[in-house]
Amino acid sequence: MLLPIGDDNRDRRITPIVNYLLIAINIFVFIYWQRFGNDLSFTFAYATVPGEILTGKDIVTPPQMMEDPVTGKSFELPGLQPTPYSVFITLITSMFMHGGIAHLAGNMLYLWIFGDNLEDSMGHVKYLMFYILCGILASLSHVFTTLLFGQSLLIPSLGASGAISAVLGGYILLHPRRGVRVWMLLFIFTLPAFIVVGLWFLFQVMNGLGTLGGEEAGGVAYAAHIGGFIFGLFLVKKFANRPPQKKKWGGLFGRA
């Protein structure tokens, strides 16, 4: 599997302070409010619950006794918690929450690599607007496919993946030939963005087929990923301040 580790930023004109801020907020929320993912009551209060978004009503459910598949020990899993504000605010709060360290690290790596170039093309304010808007639309994609495919409307979803998928969609449209450094096994090499991001999107589609909405394969909301990517493609040029640069391309591989 290809793991992006960096890209060509030699033509970047501005310091991506919004992108840095988004990364910092995600990390802060996970550490301070989610307590490294251990505060499930907070998580279940501010994650997006499809049933709540569809009805506009807060849903509270009782705790359940679960069994750890590894240790065999039983533990109490909190139910859905009251949301102090309108349930629709969870479409935003859930974008800054994560299910674990690996979930957070993977998302922040992609945001670090690809987000700065979009902020450079859009400017600080428009990039923030693009990120939040697409994140909301990605979450709504998950909500409505959950209903469409008849999956459970009470499973909360969270994570920055939908918004970051939109960043990837915008990136592949504005910078299709930009060199992206990837790691595979023991090798590091450079590929054009349209291959790296294109393979990522293909993976989302393949894993999402037949499992869109609700309990996706591996607990991943692929509908939010696919929806975010598509919205990013359609909206990126509405927010970009400058057209993508036309770089000369001498072959399949870009320069690192």
Secondary structure by P-SEA (a helix, b strand, c coil): cccccccccccccccaaaaaaaaaaaaaaaccccccccaaaaaaacccccccccccbbbbbbbbbbbcccccbbbbbbccccccccccccccccccccccaaaaaaaaaaaaccaaaaaaaccaaaaaaaaaaaaaaaaaaaaaaaaaaccccccccccaaaaaaaaaaaaaaaccccbbbbbcccccccccaaaaaaaaaaaaaaaaccccccccccccaaaaaaaaaaaaaacccccccccccccccccccccc
